[in-house]
Amino acid sequence: MFHCKIKEQWKRPSVSVQESIVYLVAIFGVSGVGDFLGVGIQKLFDYAGIKLTEVDISLPGNIAQNVIMVIYVCVLGPVLEEILFRGLILQSLRPWGDNLAILVSGVLFGLMHLNLPQGASAVLAGFFFGFVAIKTGSILPTIVLHILNNVVAMVSSVCGIETYQMLIFDGFMIVISLVLLLMRRIPFHEISKKASSNVVQPEHPYRVVFLQSAAFWVLVALFAYCSFFSV
């Protein structure tokens, strides 16, 4: 069953050239909002005297290690993560409704990063990736978007771009993204109003997904530990 769910998501995406351009720009807008959110969270905790684990994707220095790091961050990681979160988790949750599937897969995607500032940003990206996967009927566009997002993050880290410089770029991309989205009028709030008609709906989907899942709470605990104690 899981094999079929994943295999179905590798089909050719149903997306126009105009929508592709919008998605390409929008991912940097979403990442920009995430960067502002992450920096804000980091500053807030710094002000409170609480040390959070910092994200480090700088290259280690050794050529072989550098190559492995780049391949993992820019190619292997995005592909595997999209297969798991948008190809398996998202699709497995769609019988409970597409909106819930996007919500849960996005939250789990953020928790998987095991870092509060980066996790908050990843949640927003996860929501966007989930929307694109459902809208296009394929994970191929989300893999491309995920790779591009990680490549930009890697390049900014390697080139030593300052935080304020990155935030200026983020602000610019946020404005451009909003303009394009308003022009295209993509209905983010109407992804799907009902689940598949051939699936029996559970009475309490939110309770089933979150409150009755031990794995979810273990992941939450691990996320909190790595965010605050693995400094």
Secondary structure, DSSP 8 states (H G I E B T S, - for coil): -HHHHHHHTTS-----HHHHHHHHHHHHHHHHHHHHHHHHHHHHHHHTT-----------SSHHHHHHHHHIIIIIHHHHHHHHIIIIIHHHHGGG-HHHHHHHHHHHHHHHT--HHHHHHHHHHHHHHHHHHHHHT-SHHHHHHHHHHHHHHHHHHHTT--HHHHHHHHHHHHHHHHHHHHHHT--GGGS-SS--TTS---S-HHIIIIIT-HHHHHHHHHHHHHHHT--
